[in-house]
Amino acid sequence: SVQPAAGGSPWGFASAMGNAVTGFLETVALDLHLMTSTRTTTTVTSTTTTDTVTSTTLTKTGTTTTGTTTTATTSTTSSSTLTFTSTTATTTTTKLCTMFCWSVVRVDGYEPALVEKQYWNKASIFECDEYSVYSNGGVAQVGDFTTIEIPAHEVKLGNLSKAGTTTSSWLNTMIFMKAWDLVLQDGKWWNHEWTVKVDPDAVFFPHRLKVKLYNYYAAEEVNGPALFVANCDRSWNGEPYSLKLFGSLEVFTRNALGMYKAHGTECKEDLDWHGWGEDMYMQNCMQKMNVGVINGVSFLGDNRCYGAPCSDTTKVAFHDFKDIGGWLSCWGASKASEDAFIMK
């Protein structure tokens, strides 16, 4: 059964019930095949006519014999109906948008090994159409490629007792500002309708996200809408309910990043971001530029907002799983749940 999450939004329970049903339908429709069938019936009628019979009658009167010949013609009409039925099936595959995905790893710690395991399993960002891995504190070997180093200093954990600090997590905004600069300079993002930044400890399924985003941006559309996905609406400390961007999964359209490329300097100069995490910075920057927002609260199972079991195939990502065993266990459980439902 679906229960309201503690501290959850007042509308969260109702939407969860719908998501539990629609998520399975989305899983089955991953390829979005549309089938049409045409039936054609042809009727053929045949007619046959047969002529018969001839008879002769002899009549004798005295010495005279008179012969009368009578010919009877019989017409027989027979009708037969032959029916031929042919069926033509047409399959149309609806094209989904493409994605460029990227992550940042700290070279010291568990992240390089975790991302390398994802690489060899073609999982998470490595299932996307294109991908990049950036690193802080040097470079790391991931599979058969080397990460791209971010030219920025190491970061510290936030101290909530300090004025202006909004997180006890890493104060990593400057690192990600520079990472976003590298993403924009590289240019892969421009080849795809969506760009997705994923934390290394998030279990991410790109094919599910593509289906979720299908109605928001037409495939191969260059001049599409500028949008980003907000993925949490929890309220803490009595604050009003509002959509928020959590950094485990950050999703932007091509034109949202185009606006950031053009006006990102204004965000860096005008926003008081020094005590923020990078996700809060990107959220406030998107809002400053009037970029549209998609309510993607149902997309994410994040223990820092609303957690979800890995078997829940309505979720496109689960967070956080920092050790390789835990990450693989969640990834495998979610894939098994998806495969089991499709087989039914």
N, C-alpha and C positions, 0 to 999 in steps of 0.2 A: 504494500500500500504506500501511497505517497503522503507524507506528513509535512506540515509547514516547518521550515527550518527555524531554529531559535534565533530571535533577533531579525527574522526575515521580513521582507516587505509585505504589506497587507494583501497584495495581489499575487504573491508568489505561489501560494497553494493552488489557486485556480489554474494558473498557467502551467503548473507542473503536471496536472492531470492530463491536459491536452498534449503536452510534450511527450508524455509516456506513450501515447498512441501514435502520434505523428512521427516520432523519431524512428519507429520500426518501419513505417511506410517509406520514410526517406531512405533508410538503409537499403530496402529492396529496390528503390528507384535510382540507385547510384548512377546507372548509365542512361536513365531517362529515355527508355525505348518507347516509342509510340507505334502501336500496331493497328493497321486498318485492313479490312478484308472485304473483297468485292466478289459477289456470287453472280454468275451468268447462267440462265436457263434457256435452252433452245428446244423448240417443239417441231417435229417433222410429221406431216400427215400424208399417207399414200392411198390412192383409189385404184381398184382393179375392176374392169368390166369383162364379163364372159358371155358369148352368144351361143345358144343351143336351141331347140332340138328340131329335127325334120321328121314328119310322119306322113304315110300314104294310105288313102282309103279307097278301096275298089267297090263299086256298086254295080250289080248285074240286073238289067231289065230286059227280059226276053233274051234276044240274041246279042243284045248290045251291052257291052261292058264299059262303064264310065269310071275313069280314074280321077280321084281328087287328091291332090297333094297339098298338105298344110304344113307350113313352116312356122314354128313358134320360136320367138326370140325372147330369151330371158336375160335380163341385165342384173348382174350381182355386184353390188358395191360394198367393198370391205374397207374399213378404216383402221389404221394402226398408228399409234402415237409413240414416238421415240423421244426420250428426254435426255439431254446431255447437260451436265452441270460442271462448271469449272470454277475454281476458287483462286483468286490472285491475292497474295499477301504482300503488303508493302511495309517495310520497317524503316522508320525515320529515327535517327539518333540525334538528340538535341545536344548541341555542343556546350560544354561547361567552360567557364573562365579558367585561365591559367594563373599560376601563383609563383612568385619569387619569395623564398623563405630564407631567413638568416638567424643566427644565434651568436652570442658572445660568450667566450669561456675565459675564466681566469686560469692562467697556466699553472699556478700552484693550487693543488687540491684535486678534487674528484672529477671535475667537469670534463677535462680532455678525454679521460678513459671512458666516461659515460657517453660522450658524443661519438667517440670512435666505435663503440658497440652499436650505436644507432646507425652509423654509416654502413657497417658491414651487414646489417639487417635491412638496409634500405628503408629505414623507419624514420618517423618524425620529419624534420625538414628535408631529409634525403629522399622522401617520396614526392616532394614538390617538383615542379617543372624545371626550376633552376634554384640554386642555393649558394650561400656563402657562409663561412665561419670566420669570425673575427676573434681576436684575443687581446687580453690586457695583461701586461707584465712580461711580455716577450712573445715568442711564437711557439706553437705546439704542432706536433705531427698527428693528424687525424686521418687514419686510413692511408691512402696513397697521396694525400695532399697536405700542404702546410697552411696553417691559419694565417690570416692577414692581421698584422699587429696594429693596434690602435695607439696613436701617439698621445697618450694621456697618462697622468700620474695615478698611483694606486688610490683607492678610496677608503673611507672610514664608515663605520656604522653610525647611524643617526642617534642623537641624544634628545629625547623628547622633552627633557627639562630645559633645553636651550630654546629661546624665543625664535619662532619662525621655522622650527623643525617639525615636520609632519609625519615622520616615519622613524621607526627604530631599525629599519632595514638599511641596506647599503645606500649611502648618499652618492649615487653613481650617475647623476645627471650629466656631468661634464663628459664622462667616458662615452655615454650614449649620444650626446650631441656630436662628438667627434666620429662615433660609429655611423650615425645617420649621414654625416658629411661624406664618409667613405662610400656608403651605399649609393648616395646620389651621384657621386663622381664616377662610380663603376658603371652605372647605366643599365644594369640588368633589370631593375625595377620598371623601366619604361617599356620593356617587352611584354609585360604582363598586366592584367586588369587589377590584380591584388598583390600587395606586399605584406608579408606576415613575419613579425619578429617573435621568436619563440625562446623561452627560457630553456636551458639545457636539461633541467630536471622536470620539464613538462612532457607528459606522454601525449603526443599530438598525432591526429589522423587527418591529413590534408584532404582526402577524398570526401570525408564527411563535411568538412567546412565548405568545400566547393558546392555541395548540394544545398547547404544552409544559405549560401550567398547567391544562389541562382537567380532569384527574383530582383536582386538589387542592382545588377550590372550586366548588360548584354555582352556576351562573348564577342571578342574582336572589335568592340566599340572603343574608339580612341578618345573621343570627347564625352566620356561618361561622367556621372556625378562625382563630386568630392565627398567621400564618406569615411567614417571610421566606426569601429565596433566597440561599444562600451559593454563590459561583461560582468559587472557587479552593481547591486543597488542596496547593499546592506547599510543599515544605520548604526553608527557607533556614538556613544555618549550623548544620545538624545538629538543628534543632528537630523535635519530633514532627509527624507528618502530622496536619493538622486542617483542617476546613472554615473558610474565611475569606470575608468580604464585601469584594469589590473595588468601588470607587466608580464605575467606568465604567457599571455597571448595577446599580441597587439596587431590589429588588422586594419589596413588602410587601402583605399582605392588609388589608382594611378594619379588621378587628378588631385586627391588630397595631398599626396607627396609632391605633386607639381606645385601646389600652393605653398607647401613648406619650403621647397627649394627656392621659391621666389620671395617669401616673406619670413622665413625662419629667423633671420637676423633680428627682426623686430621682436620676436618672442624672447630671444636671448637678452635683448637690451631692456625690454619693458617689464618682463615678468620677474617676480621675486622668487627665483627658483632654487636658491642656494641651499635651502633646508629641505628640499623635496627629493623624492625618488624620481627616476626618469619617466615612469609612467604618468605621474601627476603632471610633470612638465609637458609631456606630449598631449595629454588631455586638455590642459589649459591653453596650450598653443593652438590646438585644433579649434577650440571654442573661440579663441581670440580671432581666428581667421574665418569664423562662421562656417566651418565644415560641418556637414550634416552628420547625425549620429544614428546608428543602428542599435536597437536594443538586443544585445546578444547575451543577456544574463543566462538564458537557457543553454547557451553553447558550452559553457565551461564548468567543470567540476574542480573547484579550487578550495583547498582546505582553509585558505585565508579569507574566503568569502562564503560560498556554499559548496561544501564537499559533495562528492557523489561516488558511488561504487564504480569500479572500473568496468563492470558488466553493463553499465548503462550506456547503450549505443546511441542515445540521443545527444551525448556529449562529444564534442570534437577534440577536447583535450582534458587531461587530468593533471593536477599539480598539488603537492610536490613530491617527487620520488628521487632522492639524491644518491642512493646506492644502486649499483648495476642490477643486483638481484631483484630489488623492489621494483625498479623501472621495468625490467623485462617481464616480471610477474603481472604487472598491471597491463602492459601492452599485450601480452599473450591472452589474458582473461578477456580483454575487450574484443580482440580479434575473434576469439572462440565464440563469444556471445553473438557477434555479428554474423559469423559463418553459420552458426546453428539456426538462426532465424531465417536466413536466406534459404537454407536447405529445406525448411518447412514449406 
